[in-house]
Amino acid sequence: MAIFGENGKKALDGLSLISPDLAKYMVEFGFGDIYQRSQLDVQRRELVTISALTALGNCQPQLSGHIQGALNIGCKPVEIVEVIMQVALYAGFPAAINAMLTAKDVFIERGILEAE
């Protein structure tokens, strides 16, 4: 899976240990049906996913994975930051702050941003 690579496989394997059906449905529906639609390219789909997870405000592990995935497929850090900024207007500052801190951690981990 080009979006998530080895990290995605590990997460999916972990989920499969407890619920193979949930893992299967997530892959088949989410990535087999939805992500394969031609109306949006995969980069836009990842940015939309980041915005939705940001708005939920309590999905940091999934948000981290999708930020990693977005970077893997060519989204720019500035695009990710801007999506989170846009969501602040509609979902509030607490959700956006949580997302921005998650993005910061991913950027530091990937060497995009230096740790303080």
N, C-alpha and C positions, 0 to 999 in steps of 0.2 A: 504494500500500500504506500504509494508515493507521498501521501500527506504525512503520515505518522511514522513510517519506517519501523525500526526495531522497537522503539518505545511503545508504539501502538500495538505491536504484536504481544509485547509483555503485558500490557494492560488488558488486552483481550483474553490472553491466556489466563490471567488472574481471575477475570470475571467468569470465564468458562468453568473454572474449578467449582464455583458455587452455583452458577446458573448458565449452563451451556445453551439453553433455549433463548435467554435474554441476549447473550452474546451473538447468537445466530441471527435473531430478528433484527438486532441493531445493525449488523453488517448488511444483511440482505435488504432491509427496507431503507435504512439511512444511506448507506454507501452504494448499494446495488440499484435501488430505485431512485431516490431523491438526488443524490450527487451526480448521477449519470444523465439527468435531464439536460437538454441542450440549451435551455433558455438563459442560463447563467453559467459563466465559466467557473472553474473550481476556486480561483482566487476570490471572486465575489462571494461565492458560497461560504468560504471560510470567514470572510469579513462579516457577513450577515450572522453567521454562527457566533462569532465573537461578540457581536452586538447583543444577540439574544441572551447569551450566557452572562454578559455584563448586566443586562437589565434584571435578570433573575437575582443577581447579587449574592448567591450562596453556592456557587458551582466552581470554586477556585481550581480544583483538580482538573475538571473538564476544560475550563477556560485556559489553563496552562497548556494542556495538550493541544488545544486548537490554536493557540498563539504559536506554539512550536510548529504545528502543521502548516499554518499560514506562512511562516518564515521559510519552511522547507519547500514550498511551492512558489516562492518568489514574491510574496507580499513584503512590502517594506515596513520597517519598524514605525516610521512616521505615519503610515496608513493605519496601522493598528492603534497607535496613540490617538489619532484623529477620530476613529470610530468610537473609542471609549469616551472621548470628549463629547461627541455628539449624543451619546446615550445619557450622559449626565443631565442633559436638558430634559429628558423624558422619564428617566428612571431614578433620578436623584443623585446627589453627591456621594452618599455612602456606598452605593453600588459601584459608581464610577471610581471612587478611591480604592475600593477593594480590587477592582479589575486592573487599575493602573499599577498597584503594588504587585499584582501577579505578573503583569507585563514586565515590570522592572526586574523581578526575579528571573524571568525567562531571558531577558536581554543580558543580564549579568552572567547567567549560566552560559550563554552562547558567545560571550565576549563582545557583545554589541555596546554594552554600557559597562563602565568600570564601577566596582563596588566602592562604597564610601570609605 
